Amino acid sequence: MSKIVVKFGGSNLRTQQDIEHVLSVIRKYNRPLVVVVSAFYGITNMLEEMLFKAQHDHSAIGENLDVLIAKKRDMIFTLIKNKDIQNSARELLDIRIKALKRYLQGVNYIGEIPPFVSDIVMSFGERLSAAIMTALLQDRGVDCEEVTPEDMQLITDGEFGNAEVDFSASSETVRNRLSGEKTAIVPGFYGVSKEGKVTLFGRGGSDYTAASIASCINAESLDIWKDVDGFRTADPKLVAETHGIHQLTYTEAAELAYFGAKILHPRTVEPLMAQRIPVMIFNIAKTELTDRPYTIISDNGTRKDDIIKSVTYSDDFCILKLEGPGVGNKPGILAKVTREMDHKGINIKSVITSQTSINILLGLKDLQPAFQAVAGLKLTAVKTIITEDDLSVIAAVGEGLLEKHGIAVRMFGAVSRRGINMEIISVGASQVAAYFIVRRNDRDEAVKAIHAEFFNNPKDK
């Protein structure tokens, strides 16, 4: 029988009560699992702060590690009753925290943060949470063991900070290592290069870890436990009357995640599509409903009459505009720009061109590096380089969006009737998504306008 891969995020691991809920859920499955865990809530941010401070302040290393050690030891002594398991867990944590300290001291010594050091330091949050969760489950009689990405040889392409799994190199070793009858507790967020270097999958990458492992072992499903009721028709913090979405296709879920829905990491569905492994999203606050996912992501999604399943947004978009007469039609300009950005490690989210302008959509952190990269090329056809960062991207997602006439017209009409100016509109880049860019102070009204247009029916979609 194939296994289920179960993933718990940091939002499930805030308090001791949260952790008890997670332990209860794992036990209710009553079968061997692969459990992928994120760092405990707040630890990744703490590690990021430690790295930054360690460059110039040696005293901060000890102070921050003391806080981290105290948190972990409190949890061990409070929740683990068996003394042998307690002592083993404490010894393992001490070893890992000492290793973390050595890396931070190295950063302090050289005064900078090499990418390979950044990746290994940031992976310690998951390493610590996996060790503790394994001990907690053993204390409660679950036959389990920690299995790290190093142990199973979850091999990546070697890119620091934003790696991808090399499935041809990983699948057999991962499958063999996880074929036993014990439940495996796996630290998420990272894999290892062919040279054995730790490489991160990017922020929120534990979802991608879980999906990659599910693909390698051809899992029955990937079960993701959140603190919300799965995907909804809009962000409930923004729109008062949203509805749950019970079924999504892989492409719908991927586009929603890409455009800001925080339920999944944008790359989660990539490894699952070929083998048609479904994603089941549950709410950790409702553990009595372990057999009832709130959202199922598969290739068997449903299509509603009005097509649109959800409207989402992201503030992590900005525009680099390259302007000049004929700039959009001059051979070689876009190739030079994209090549230089690739060389600088800058991710381009989208490109929209016209005769006199090339609009490059980026994440906020990449705007200034991209500006400097393009300015350094000294392209004679580019007369002006403009940056715009006070923006939001609004996206409507649904299978059949390009097939049914009038959907885009309704969407853009609903926004324009509220007097909101759309800076850029894109339809056709995806079969299931249409998006546009507005000023950030218009974002809330734009989302509400589209939601009101398509979701007046109070029934769940």
Secondary structure, DSSP 8 states (H G I E B T S, - for coil): ---EEEEE-GGG-SSHHHHHHHHHHHHHH-S-EEEEE---TTHHHHHHHHHHHHTT-THHHHHHHHHHHHHHHHHHHHH---HHHHHHHHHHHHHHHHHHHHHHHHHHHHTS--HHHHHHHHTHHHHHHHHHHHHHHHHTT--EEE--HHHHT-BB---SSS--B-HHHHHHHHHHHT-SSSEEEEE-SEEE-TTS-EEE--TTTHHHHHHHHHHHHT-SEEEEEESS-S-BSS-TTT-SS--B--EEEHHHHHHHHHTT-TTS-TTTTGGGTTTT--EEEEEGGGGGGTT--SEEEES-----TT---EEEEES--EEEEEE-TTGGGSTTHHHHHHHHHHHTT--EEEEEE-SSEEEEEE-GGGHHHHHHHHHHH--TT--EEEEE-SEEEEEEE-TTTTTSTTHHHHHHHHHHTTT---SEEEESSSSSEEEEEEEGGGHHHHHHHHHHHH--S-S--
